[in-house]
């Protein structure tokens, strides 16, 4: 049959039951290039044929939905066609039209000339009028149904109409388009009134006045209904509509480039959560972001400094403030020294740093705010440190200092408190002190324990300990620092032939080293404490206790574990000592055995109390004995009590929690050892961290003695009684609007990632990206999402490439979400994540990632099975032939011919989880209609999915992104229509190089 017009083509497709993609392919054959589908009125023709009977034709409707998803027809033509349907008595037809509108009413866009944009505004106005008429008809039908006692059908259709109406009007972009249509209509009437033009052919049939009357009529009809929810929904729609004329009077912040949020977030993430990490992985991450976004070096360095100053300003007082100061003044200069090695070209890196400082000095409000917070000239300290590291010449240094001095607010100098030493100065002085302490700790402890005790006592005063730990962490010396204190703690576990004074010094050295190590583990992560695995060496006591007995975030302890059940004779002697003695003995005391036995002793004491054998006064005496001499015993006791309380019922917890309260309170006695008050401060900070989880879970409050500083500033940030999905959507919307991620948001996002899991976290954020229709916002969203995904880039990439992308590509109902601009943005994000995962440091997972469950390689071998011993099968899985021009009846029938040799495949490590998720991804791309080119014919065609620079030549890392816009025989591959999944990642294996190209 020779097709002569559109109607005949549609009828032939219906008679022969073509699938949607077959229909689109054949339509391109029947109608060669020339006139567009909108000029041929394809959308109207399809709707006309679909709506002939009492119910819509599902096959023809599937053609229309495919045409919309592949952008064969414009949104304006579809809206215009829908607005011409006026038989509202056919409920099924109306519901089908509402379903079509629901596909795209919140993501309207158009491409082409200004006339087409105006046409979209007019079409939306007509569609709104149609929606109102449809809603009014449904309301009248419902009213008639109520009178006839059959309201169910009418109420359902009315709810659908109001839902679509609300969705259309809730979009600020749609209301703006309607406002343009209103202004266009007013302009048209004015020109006609002046006799300057006749009636336009494309004038919308609906008018603003008619829509206003329709809203009034709808309100009158709904006023008689008893359904409050429907009336409220209609009133909300009316409010949104009435707000349209005032849109221009509302001030809206223009989107402006706030910098480079990826670099900003990477620096904030490192400074907030990974101070102890090595500098090289951070340098590589920053360089990756710089290359991917083609950031000029001066602006790149400027963004690093901006992030540092923002971190200083917003960091909570206390430990976090000191950590940020150390990060800014000690670690970042070292990062810049390493970045200097990456610089190339004619321009000297020191000139780029100088240029960055010149830009920074123009941000006077930011610098003044930092000065006010730190009680000093922060920029001056930073310039001195950069000058010391050779990042600034003497001339540039003097010039920058003079400029900052001249620009600085004079009131800042007068308001500085001379009695408060600024943190930057303290941190810079703490760095050499750390080196001196490490040398002191190397000496023989048995020769002068009193002198060593004096050094440790000074470390406990004020904020000295946190200063020294922050300086050690920022300079990579914290692990060595911890190792020295583990050795000291091990030395003090035994005493032989000692007097009272020697015994008290040994007890203090054990207690201080134990408390310091607990504090380090809680502040910087237990990984800092652990020694390198060695089967020969005996594991020190503190490491054993920390791994088996110390409560940590996300770590559940078993109170009946053998580690809490030592030798019964030692437990009995300890119980007798605590219950009968007036105070704890010190001479010949084996403190490590006491710490291991205290848990079983507490269980015995607790049982005696609960059974009435011991009175509360006896419990007070026992707890005073526990914390009277060494605070470490109290820490070990509370560690077991926390594990015990988790296992108790609600009515069984009272006495255990009361005992924790008794142990947490200070002891008011003169008969205590040296530095008791300082040790109690650290002990309470440790206990507060230990108890935080269990107190939240049991809804219990224990007031720990306060030092005036919040010891857990980022704890429990999630709002109560609110779904975590809402929290995630809300925080991402705020971050997107602001344009950068702050420290508090990073911690909330990390908590949500830990709580919801990687798939939940990644999937919901990708959904938010795909909702965005504004090009500039999608580009910003990609930068922000990439930086957020750096919380756990390896795991997020595996989920994104292994689960989320295949799900979107193989489900045709989701193809409409992949249209530009969000589809382009998603592909760019996928490329960036793949690049980062391939280029990341092997085995350099940060402390924040090690706390989370790490999925083993074996998990991905079982989830994505690829037979390593059969290269031929793997070749078929990984490759396809672009030269085969045969158009098959089904995408799933396409065979994939080999484009890789077996020798090339053997260089690919298929035990790598990333390679395993990539292997099945590319057949998914092929099934969705993607052309996978061979390495010889691979040429960048489109820069939709990738920063243009990455398409030109191979960057200096193993992964290169190549973007392909060609489609194997897909409908809409021409100018007027494009398959929604046409752009995708292209997988290649470099010959003989053993690397994957994405």
Residue pairs with C-beta under 8 A, 6 or more apart in sequence:
1 8
1 12
3 9
3 12
3 30
6 31
6 40
6 41
6 42
6 45
7 45
7 49
9 26
9 27
9 30
9 31
10 45
10 46
10 49
10 60
10 63
11 49
13 22
13 23
13 26
13 59
13 60
13 63
14 49
14 57
14 59
14 60
17 59
18 26
19 890
20 62
20 63
20 65
20 66
20 812
21 66
21 891
21 929
21 970
21 971
22 889
23 63
23 66
23 971
24 63
24 66
24 67
24 70
24 72
24 970
24 971
24 972
24 977
25 887
25 969
25 970
25 971
27 971
28 971
28 972
28 974
31 40
33 974
33 975
36 976
37 43
37 67
37 72
37 73
37 77
37 976
37 977
38 73
38 74
38 76
38 77
41 77
41 81
42 67
42 72
42 73
42 77
43 64
43 67
43 73
43 77
43 78
43 80
43 81
44 77
44 80
44 81
44 84
46 60
46 61
46 63
46 64
46 67
46 81
47 64
47 81
47 82
47 84
47 85
47 97
49 57
49 60
50 56
50 57
50 60
50 61
50 64
50 96
51 57
51 85
51 90
51 93
54 90
54 92
54 93
55 90
55 92
55 93
56 92
56 93
56 96
61 96
61 100
64 73
64 78
64 100
65 100
65 103
65 816
66 72
66 812
66 971
67 73
67 977
68 75
68 78
68 100
68 103
68 104
68 816
69 103
69 812
69 815
69 816
69 819
69 980
70 815
70 971
70 972
70 977
70 978
70 979
70 980
71 819
71 972
71 976
71 977
71 978
71 980
72 971
72 972
72 976
72 977
74 110
74 116
74 120
75 104
75 108
75 109
75 110
75 120
75 123
76 110
76 116
76 119
76 120
76 122
76 123
76 124
77 123
78 100
78 104
79 101
79 120
79 123
79 124
79 126
79 127
80 123
80 126
80 127
82 97
82 100
82 101
82 127
82 130
83 123
83 126
83 127
83 129
83 130
83 205
83 206
85 93
85 94
85 97
85 130
86 133
87 93
88 94
88 133
88 134
88 137
88 138
88 141
89 137
89 141
91 153
91 157
94 134
94 138
94 157
94 161
95 157
95 160
98 134
98 160
98 161
98 164
101 127
101 131
101 164
101 168
102 163
102 164
102 167
103 816
104 816
105 164
105 167
105 168
105 171
105 174
106 167
106 168
106 170
106 171
106 174
106 771
106 773
107 771
107 773
107 819
108 120
108 124
108 171
108 173
108 174
108 177
108 773
109 773
109 820
110 116
110 117
110 119
110 120
118 180
118 184
119 202
120 177
121 177
121 178
121 180
121 181
121 184
122 181
122 184
122 202
122 203
122 204
123 204
124 168
124 174
124 177
124 178
124 181
125 178
125 181
125 182
125 185
125 204
125 206
125 208
125 211
126 204
126 205
126 206
127 168
128 165
128 168
128 169
128 178
128 206
128 211
129 205
129 206
129 210
129 211
129 214
130 206
131 161
131 164
131 165
131 168
132 165
132 211
132 214
132 215
132 218
133 214
134 161
135 158
135 161
135 162
135 165
135 218
135 234
136 214
136 217
136 218
136 221
138 154
138 157
138 158
138 161
139 154
139 158
139 218
139 221
139 222
139 225
140 221
141 153
141 154
141 157
141 158
142 151
142 154
142 155
142 157
142 158
142 225
143 154
143 221
143 224
143 225
144 154
145 151
145 152
145 153
145 154
145 155
146 154
146 225
155 227
155 230
158 230
159 230
162 230
162 233
162 234
162 237
163 233
165 237
166 233
166 236
166 237
166 240
168 174
169 175
169 237
169 240
169 241
170 240
173 773
173 774
175 240
175 243
175 244
175 247
176 247
178 244
179 244
179 245
179 247
179 248
181 204
181 208
182 208
182 244
182 245
185 204
185 207
185 208
188 197
188 200
188 203
191 197
192 198
192 199
211 241
215 237
215 238
215 241
218 234
218 238
219 234
219 235
219 238
222 230
222 231
222 234
223 231
225 231
255 776
255 777
255 780
258 738
258 739
258 740
259 299
259 302
259 303
259 306
259 739
259 740
260 289
260 293
260 295
260 299
260 300
260 303
260 783
261 739
261 740
261 741
261 780
261 783
261 784
261 787
262 289
262 293
262 783
262 784
262 786
262 787
263 286
263 289
263 290
263 295
263 300
263 303
263 304
263 307
264 303
264 306
264 307
264 310
264 740
264 741
264 787
265 307
265 740
265 741
265 746
265 784
265 787
265 788
265 790
266 282
266 285
266 286
266 289
266 787
266 790
267 286
267 303
267 304
267 307
267 308
267 311
267 332
268 307
268 310
268 311
268 741
268 742
268 743
268 746
269 746
269 787
269 790
269 791
270 277
270 282
270 327
271 307
271 308
271 311
271 323
271 324
271 327
271 328
272 311
272 320
272 324
272 743
272 746
272 747
273 746
273 750
273 846
273 847
273 848
274 282
274 846
274 847
274 848
275 323
275 326
275 327
275 331
275 470
275 473
275 474
275 524
276 473
276 476
276 478
276 479
276 524
276 525
276 528
276 847
277 844
277 846
277 847
278 476
278 844
279 331
279 334
279 335
279 338
279 476
280 338
280 841
280 844
281 840
281 841
281 844
281 846
282 335
283 335
283 338
283 339
283 342
284 839
284 840
284 841
285 790
285 836
285 840
286 300
286 304
286 335
286 339
287 339
287 342
288 835
288 836
288 839
288 957
289 295
289 786
290 297
290 300
291 949
291 950
291 955
292 832
292 835
292 947
292 950
293 783
293 947
294 947
294 949
295 303
297 343
297 347
297 349
297 352
297 356
298 352
298 355
298 356
298 359
299 356
299 359
300 356
301 336
301 339
301 352
301 353
301 356
302 356
302 359
302 360
304 332
304 335
304 336
305 356
305 357
305 360
305 382
306 360
306 363
306 366
308 324
308 327
308 328
308 332
309 328
309 366
309 367
309 370
309 378
310 366
310 742
311 324
311 327
311 328
311 743
312 321
312 324
312 325
312 328
312 370
312 373
312 374
312 378
313 366
313 369
313 370
313 373
314 742
314 743
314 744
315 321
315 323
315 324
315 743
316 710
316 713
316 714
317 709
317 710
318 466
318 709
318 710
318 711
318 713
319 466
319 470
319 523
319 709
319 711
320 713
320 714
321 423
322 423
322 427
322 463
322 466
322 467
322 470
323 470
323 473
323 474
325 374
325 423
325 424
325 426
325 427
325 470
326 427
326 470
326 471
326 473
326 474
327 474
328 382
328 424
329 381
329 382
329 385
329 424
329 427
329 428
330 385
330 427
330 428
330 431
330 471
330 474
330 475
331 474
331 475
333 385
333 386
333 388
333 389
333 391
334 389
334 475
336 353
336 386
336 389
336 391
337 389
337 390
337 391
339 349
340 349
340 350
340 391
343 349
343 352
349 391
350 390
350 391
350 392
350 393
350 396
353 386
353 391
353 392
354 392
354 393
354 396
354 400
357 383
357 386
357 392
357 396
357 400
358 400
360 367
360 379
361 367
361 379
361 400
361 403
361 404
361 407
364 407
364 408
364 409
367 378
367 379
367 404
367 407
367 408
368 408
368 409
368 412
370 378
370 379
371 377
371 378
371 379
371 408
371 409
371 412
372 412
372 415
374 422
374 423
374 424
375 416
375 417
375 420
375 422
376 416
376 422
376 424
376 425
377 404
377 405
377 408
377 412
378 424
379 400
379 404
380 401
380 404
380 405
381 422
381 424
381 425
381 428
382 424
383 392
383 397
383 400
383 401
383 404
384 397
385 428
386 392
386 397
387 394
387 397
392 400
426 467
427 467
427 470
427 471
427 474
430 467
430 468
430 470
430 471
431 471
431 475
433 468
433 471
434 468
434 471
434 472
434 475
434 477
434 481
435 477
437 455
437 459
437 468
437 481
438 477
438 480
438 481
438 484
440 452
440 455
441 452
441 484
441 485
441 487
441 488
442 484
443 452
445 452
445 488
445 491
445 492
445 509
446 491
449 502
449 505
449 506
449 509
450 505
452 488
452 509
453 505
453 508
453 509
453 512
453 674
456 508
456 509
456 512
456 513
456 516
457 512
457 674
457 675
457 678
458 464
459 465
459 468
459 516
460 512
460 675
460 678
460 679
460 682
461 678
465 516
465 519
465 682
466 523
468 481
469 478
469 481
469 519
469 520
469 523
469 524
472 478
472 480
472 481
473 524
478 520
478 524
478 528
479 528
481 520
482 517
482 520
482 528
482 529
483 531
485 513
485 516
485 517
485 520
486 513
486 517
486 529
486 531
486 540
486 542
486 543
487 540
488 509
488 513
489 509
489 510
489 513
489 514
489 517
489 540
489 541
489 542
490 540
490 541
490 542
491 509
492 506
492 507
492 509
492 510
492 513
492 591
493 510
493 541
493 590
493 591
493 592
494 590
495 502
495 503
495 506
495 587
495 588
495 589
495 590
496 588
498 506
498 587
498 588
499 587
500 586
500 587
503 586
503 587
503 588
503 589
504 586
504 673
504 674
506 586
507 586
507 589
507 591
507 629
507 630
507 673
508 630
508 673
508 674
508 675
510 591
510 592
510 630
510 632
511 591
511 629
511 630
511 631
511 632
511 673
511 679
512 675
512 679
513 542
514 542
514 595
514 630
514 632
514 635
515 631
515 632
515 635
515 679
515 682
515 683
515 686
516 682
517 529
517 542
517 546
518 546
518 550
518 635
518 682
518 686
519 682
519 685
519 686
520 528
520 529
521 528
521 529
521 546
521 550
521 552
522 552
522 685
522 686
522 689
524 847
525 847
525 848
525 850
525 851
526 546
526 547
526 550
526 552
527 847
527 850
528 847
529 542
529 543
529 546
530 543
530 547
531 537
531 539
531 540
531 543
541 592
541 595
544 563
545 592
545 595
545 596
545 636
548 557
548 561
548 563
549 557
549 563
549 564
549 599
549 636
549 639
549 640
550 639
550 690
551 557
551 639
551 642
551 643
551 690
551 693
551 694
552 851
553 693
553 851
554 754
554 851
554 852
556 643
556 646
557 639
557 642
557 643
557 646
558 643
559 599
559 603
559 640
559 643
559 644
559 646
559 647
563 596
564 599
564 600
564 603
564 640
564 643
565 600
566 593
566 596
566 597
566 600
567 597
568 600
570 593
570 597
571 597
571 600
571 601
571 604
574 594
574 597
574 598
574 601
575 601
575 604
575 605
577 584
577 585
577 625
578 584
578 601
578 605
578 622
578 625
578 626
579 605
579 614
579 618
579 621
579 622
581 625
583 625
583 628
583 629
583 671
584 625
584 626
584 628
584 629
584 630
584 633
586 629
591 630
591 632
594 633
595 632
595 633
595 636
596 636
598 626
598 633
598 636
598 637
598 640
599 636
599 637
599 639
599 640
602 637
602 640
602 641
602 659
603 640
603 644
605 614
605 619
605 622
606 644
606 655
606 656
606 659
608 614
609 616
609 618
609 619
609 655
610 655
614 622
619 658
619 659
619 662
620 662
623 634
623 659
623 662
623 663
624 667
624 669
626 633
626 634
626 637
626 663
627 633
627 634
627 663
627 667
627 680
627 683
628 667
628 669
628 671
628 672
629 672
629 673
630 673
631 679
631 680
631 682
631 683
634 663
634 664
634 683
634 687
635 683
635 686
635 687
635 690
637 659
637 663
638 660
638 663
638 664
638 687
638 690
638 691
639 690
641 656
641 659
641 660
641 663
642 660
642 690
642 691
642 693
642 694
644 656
645 653
645 656
645 657
645 660
645 694
645 698
646 694
646 697
648 656
650 698
653 698
653 700
657 698
657 700
657 702
660 687
660 691
660 702
661 702
663 687
664 684
664 687
664 702
664 704
664 705
665 705
666 677
666 680
666 705
667 676
667 680
680 705
681 705
681 707
684 704
684 705
684 707
685 707
685 711
687 704
688 704
688 711
688 712
689 711
689 712
691 702
692 712
692 715
692 716
694 700
695 701
695 702
696 716
714 743
714 744
714 747
717 744
717 747
717 748
717 751
718 724
718 727
718 748
718 751
718 752
718 755
719 727
724 752
724 755
724 756
725 756
725 764
727 748
727 752
728 749
728 752
728 756
728 761
728 764
728 765
729 764
729 768
731 745
731 748
731 749
731 752
732 765
732 768
732 784
732 788
733 768
734 745
735 741
735 745
735 784
735 788
736 777
736 780
736 781
736 784
739 780
739 784
740 784
741 749
741 784
741 787
741 788
746 791
749 788
749 791
750 791
750 848
752 761
753 761
753 791
753 792
753 852
754 851
754 852
756 764
758 792
758 795
758 796
758 798
758 799
759 799
759 803
759 804
761 796
762 789
762 796
762 799
762 800
762 804
763 799
763 803
763 804
765 785
765 788
766 785
766 800
766 804
766 826
768 781
769 778
769 781
769 782
769 785
769 822
769 825
769 826
769 829
770 817
770 818
770 822
770 823
770 826
771 822
772 778
772 781
772 821
772 822
772 825
773 821
773 822
774 821
775 821
778 821
778 822
778 824
778 825
779 821
779 825
781 825
782 825
782 828
782 829
782 832
785 829
786 829
786 832
786 833
786 836
789 796
789 797
789 800
789 833
790 836
791 848
791 849
792 849
792 852
793 833
793 836
793 837
793 840
794 837
794 840
794 845
794 849
794 913
794 914
795 849
795 852
795 854
795 855
796 833
797 833
797 834
797 836
797 837
797 914
798 837
798 855
798 860
798 913
798 914
798 917
800 829
800 830
800 833
801 830
801 833
801 834
801 914
801 917
801 918
801 921
802 860
802 863
802 864
802 916
802 917
802 920
802 921
805 826
805 830
805 921
805 924
806 920
806 921
806 924
807 814
808 814
808 815
808 817
808 818
808 826
808 981
809 818
809 924
809 925
809 927
809 928
809 981
809 984
810 924
810 927
810 928
815 928
815 979
815 980
815 981
816 980
817 823
817 980
818 826
818 980
818 981
819 980
820 944
823 980
823 981
823 983
824 944
824 945
824 983
827 944
827 945
827 946
827 963
827 983
827 984
827 985
828 945
828 946
828 947
830 985
831 945
831 946
831 950
831 961
831 985
831 998
834 914
834 918
834 959
834 961
834 985
834 998
835 957
835 959
835 961
835 998
837 914
838 914
838 957
838 958
838 959
838 995
838 996
838 998
839 957
839 958
839 959
845 854
855 913
857 911
857 912
857 913
859 913
860 913
860 916
860 917
861 911
861 916
863 916
864 916
864 917
864 919
864 920
866 874
866 877
866 910
866 916
866 919
866 920
867 873
867 874
868 874
868 910
868 911
871 902
871 905
871 906
872 898
872 902
874 905
874 910
874 919
875 898
875 899
875 900
875 901
875 902
875 905
876 896
876 897
876 898
877 896
877 919
877 920
877 922
877 923
878 900
878 905
878 919
878 922
878 987
878 989
879 896
879 897
879 898
879 899
879 900
879 922
879 932
879 934
880 894
880 896
880 897
880 899
880 922
880 926
880 931
880 932
881 896
881 897
881 899
881 934
882 931
882 932
882 933
882 934
882 937
882 966
882 968
883 937
884 897
884 968
885 968
885 969
886 969
887 968
887 969
888 894
891 926
891 927
891 928
891 929
892 927
894 926
894 927
894 968
896 923
896 926
896 932
899 932
899 934
899 935
900 989
903 992
904 989
904 991
904 992
905 989
907 989
907 992
907 993
907 994
908 915
908 989
908 994
908 996
909 915
909 994
910 916
910 919
914 996
915 996
918 987
918 996
918 998
921 985
921 987
922 932
922 985
922 987
925 932
925 981
925 984
925 985
926 932
928 979
928 981
928 984
929 967
929 968
929 970
929 979
929 981
929 982
930 964
930 967
930 968
930 981
930 982
930 984
931 964
931 966
931 967
931 968
932 964
932 986
932 987
933 939
933 964
933 966
933 986
935 988
935 989
935 990
935 991
935 997
938 962
938 964
938 986
938 988
939 962
940 951
940 952
940 962
940 963
940 964
941 963
941 964
941 965
941 966
942 963
942 964
942 965
942 983
943 951
943 963
944 963
944 965
944 983
945 961
945 963
945 983
945 984
945 985
946 961
946 963
950 960
950 961
951 961
951 962
951 963
954 960
958 993
958 995
958 996
959 995
959 996
959 997
959 998
960 997
960 998
961 985
961 986
961 997
961 998
962 986
962 988
962 997
963 983
963 986
964 983
964 984
964 986
965 982
965 983
966 973
967 973
967 978
967 979
967 982
970 979
970 982
971 977
971 979
972 978
972 979
973 979
973 982
985 998
986 997
986 998
987 996
987 997
987 998
988 996
988 997
989 995
989 996
989 997
990 997
